[in-house]
Every structure is written in structure tokens, then in C-alpha cells.
């Protein structure tokens, strides 16, 4: 499962951030750029249950659109959308992970 941050980089590729249900702190590595995702934004399927999840902003990747699929359930496919404020939080975490926070600073 991923968050698509840019769905059309060159017509054939997307910028994505993976979603994990493993707690980084429990695994012993830094969760500095991991954004918590509230459970209410997900659906239960035969493959996905309700649990805590994080967007791993330090793991951004570019993948082919052909590798992306909607979440499939018994009732059909689900096109889940996160609220814009949460997507912005993930984008800011990506900017921090690539050491580009100076782009966020404004002049007084």
C-alpha cells in the first residue's frame, strides 16, 4: 500500500511513499519521517485489517503506473483518498527527509 504524491511524473511513472503497519520505534530505528495515518482512512478487506499505519516519507520512490493497483475487496476496488492536510504533512516530511527544509522557509 502506498500514498501517491505525484500520479503523473512523465506520463508513465508516479512518486509514491510506502505505508507500513510496523512501528519503527518497536523495530529499533528512527521514525523521524514516519507520518501516522489514522485508522478511519482505511477499509477492511481480506488482506487489510484495521491497525495503526504510517507513511514512510524517508522511503519515497518512483514507480511505473503499471505497478499500482487499487485496494481490492469483496465489494470491488477502493480508491482511497487521504485528506489534503494529511497529504501536506507527508509532503513536508518528504522534504525533511531529502534535506530540503530550506525550501519551506519564508522571508520575514
C-alpha positions in Angstrom: 0.0 0.0 0.0 1.3 3.4 -0.9 0.4 7.1 -0.9 0.7 8.6 -4.4 2.2 12.0 -4.1 2.6 12.7 -7.8 0.5 10.5 -10.1 1.9 11.7 -13.4 5.7 12.4 -13.4 6.2 11.7 -17.1 3.0 10.1 -18.2 4.2 6.6 -17.1 5.6 7.0 -13.6 4.4 8.1 -10.1 6.1 9.3 -6.9 5.0 7.2 -4.0 5.6 6.8 -0.3 5.0 3.3 1.2 2.6 2.7 4.0 3.7 0.4 6.8 1.9 -1.2 9.7 5.2 -1.9 11.6 6.1 0.5 14.3 9.6 1.8 13.6 10.2 2.5 17.3 9.5 -1.1 18.1 11.9 -2.3 15.4 14.6 -0.1 16.8 15.1 2.5 14.0 14.2 6.1 13.7 10.6 7.1 12.9 11.5 10.8 12.4 10.0 10.9 9.0 7.1 8.5 9.5 3.7 10.1 9.5 0.9 8.4 11.5 -2.2 7.6 9.4 -5.5 7.5 11.3 -7.3 4.2 11.0 -10.5 5.8 9.8 -8.9 6.4 6.4 -8.7 2.7 5.6 -11.1 -0.1 4.7 -11.1 -3.6 5.9 -10.6 -6.2 3.2 -9.5 -9.9 3.3 -5.9 -8.6 3.1 -6.0 -5.4 5.2 -7.4 -5.1 8.7 -7.7 -2.1 11.0 -4.4 -1.3 12.6 -2.0 1.6 13.1 -0.2 2.6 9.9 2.5 5.1 9.0 3.5 6.8 5.7 7.3 6.3 5.4 8.3 9.6 4.0 12.0 8.7 4.1 11.3 5.8 1.6 9.9 7.8 -1.3 10.2 6.0 -4.6 9.4 6.4 -8.3 7.5 3.5 -9.8 5.7 2.7 -13.0 2.0 3.3 -13.1 1.7 -0.3 -14.2 2.8 -1.4 -10.7 0.0 0.4 -8.9 -3.5 -1.1 -8.2 -6.5 -0.1 -6.3 -7.2 -1.9 -3.0 -9.4 -4.8 -3.8 -12.2 -6.1 -1.7 -15.2 -8.3 -2.0 -17.4 -5.4 -2.9 -14.9 -4.2 -5.6 -12.0 -1.8 -5.8 -11.4 1.0 -3.4 -9.9 4.3 -4.4 -9.0 5.7 -1.0 -8.1 9.4 -0.7 -6.4 11.0 2.3 -7.4 14.5 3.4 -5.3 17.3 1.9 -4.0 18.3 5.3 -2.6 14.8 5.8 -1.1 14.7 2.3 0.6 18.1 3.1 2.1 16.6 6.3 3.5 13.7 4.3 4.9 16.1 1.7 6.6 18.2 4.4 8.1 15.0 5.9 9.5 14.0 2.5 11.0 17.5 2.1 12.7 17.0 5.5 13.9 13.5 4.6 15.6 14.8 1.4 17.2 17.6 3.5 15.4 20.4 1.6 13.7 22.2 4.6 15.2 25.5 3.4 12.5 25.4 0.6 9.9 25.8 3.3 11.4 28.9 4.9 9.8 32.2 4.2 11.4 35.6 4.4 10.1 37.9 7.1 
